[in-house]
Amino acid sequence: MRTAVMTETAVDVRVRQTQGRYLIDAARTRVEVTLRCVGMPLRGVFDSVVGALDVPADLRGSQLSVSLDTARFRTGGRHRNRLAGDLLDAETHPTIRFDADRMEPILEPFVTHDGDRPLWALVGRLTLSGVTRTVRIAVGGVSPVNNGDTVEFAATTTVRCSDFGLSRRGGLIGDVVRVRIVGAADRDTG
């Protein structure tokens, strides 16, 4: 008589390892932004990401809540840091928030602007300049490290200035904004 032997797959082990609550590590997390200004690419970064990630056994129920300090948006060149005040209206709207309440599988063939082929998308509400819209963020990579005590991640999305009522300064600033998120979150032990 044969008995069936149940074996865990690599995915099962990874999900079990990452279940729990994680706090975003601000020192290792960056939100990189690329847009066009006067026809030229302009890159900037938010280096003040604060938030938490909850990973249940069923990944579809994952939740993420993060905020960015708009005054901490950094660019280089002659546009240095004026964009936060002008485009993002940092004085009136000091934070950008993203609150995701689920993950969805990406079923269609999809390649992000930075070449990733993600399988999941975080779906949530992005609040920018006082306007809230539903946004899907393609999750390109999630890797548990330190026996699951840390999760490293990469994700991308594209947003439009016009969807959030952002001033494009007479068309000098392009409408499409590419966003790349790279970082880490540590298990909440408190």
C-alpha positions, 0 to 999 in steps of 0.5 A: 500500500502506497501513501502519498507524501506531501512536499512543500514547494519553494513557493510554499516555503517562501510564503511561510517565511514571509508571513507577518508584519514588516516595517519599511526600512527608510534607510534602505528604501527609495522611490525613484521618479523619472519624468520629462522636463522641457523634453529632457529626462529628469530623475529624482528620488524620495528618500523618506519612505515610512510605512508597514507591510502585512503579508498573510498566508494568502498573498492576495490579502497583502496590505501596504501603507506608506507615506512620503515626505514631498519636501524630501524629493531630490533632483539634480541639475538646475531643477534641484529641489524646485520640483517639490515646491512647484509641481508637488505643492509640498507646502500645501500637501506635505505627504504622498500616501499609498494604501494597498489592500490587496495583490492581484496576479498579472495574467497578461504578458507584461514587461515594466519600463525597467525590464522586469516581468512581474507576476503580481500587482499591489492595488491601492489608493494613491493620494497625491496633491490632495487627489486620490486615485486607484493605482496598480504597482507591479511587484517585480521581485520580493526576496526574503532574507535573514530567514524571513526577518527582512524582505527586499523588494522592487516594484514599478508603476506609471502615473500621470500628472493630469490624473492628480491635477498637477500643474505641468507649467504650460506643458514644460513638464511631461504628463507621464511619470515613471516610478521605481521603488526599491527597498527593504522591510524588517519584521515587526518584532514589537 
